Amino acid sequence: KSFRSAERQSTLNSNIYLAESTGNLIVYIYLLYRSSAEVNLLQTHLLAIAGFVYMLRVYLVALYLLRRDISFEEIVGVMLVFIPLILSSFALNRTESTTAIQLVFGVTAYVVGSFLNTYSELQRKRWKMQPGHKGCCYTQGLFSASRNINYFGDVLLFSGWAMLTGVWWNAWVPMFMLLSFWFYHIPEKEKYLANRYAKEWPSYKKQTPWALVPYVC
């Protein structure tokens, strides 16, 4: 049975998840400002804001948008391993020679990615809450441009975040996410959705053939 079909029975897992998120943010901010005298202070502030806004979105998803329970994989694999690796890489690997153009492009990619991820989820949540939509597949809004527009938003968000550090090897983060979405998360998720929405899924896939990047692939 897929974890996606497990309705939330208690708030225990989500509370653990949020506590881990808060701890990760505190350590990230500490690592950023511990060495702030050696780097661009504007860059440090932007990186701190990026971390704070991202964790706010984590809280929004866990407390409001997500109906299912938080999985063990998310509690351990994501919040205890993957997110700490990302945050420490961004906090400890950065350069003071980051240009204004890099910062502008980084902020732009971060903002657009955050919008695509968060607003697409809000659109789906509002639609699902309407009478008559329970048990129906959501195919509208931003999800009409890509079947996994929220995942694409994450890739764009972390691309911008990595760009803010000014260090090219931090590109490992969005590249890893892109590959994991394409080869693992999307196939697993769409297999579940094709089974749950057996009547609606074929037409949705035909209407929106792009699995990740809108109008590309």
Secondary structure, DSSP 4 states (H G I P E B T S, - for coil): --GGG-B---SHHHHHHHHHHHHHHHHHHHHHHHTGGGS-HHHHHHHHHHHHHHHHHHHHIIIII--BPPPHIIIIIIIIIIHHHHHHHHHHS--TT--HHHHHHHHHHHHHHHHHHHHHHHHHHHHHHSTT-TT-----GGGGT-TTHHHHHHHHHHHHHHHHHT-GGGGHHHHHHHHHIIIIIHHHHHHHHHHHTTTTHHHHHHH---SSSTTT-
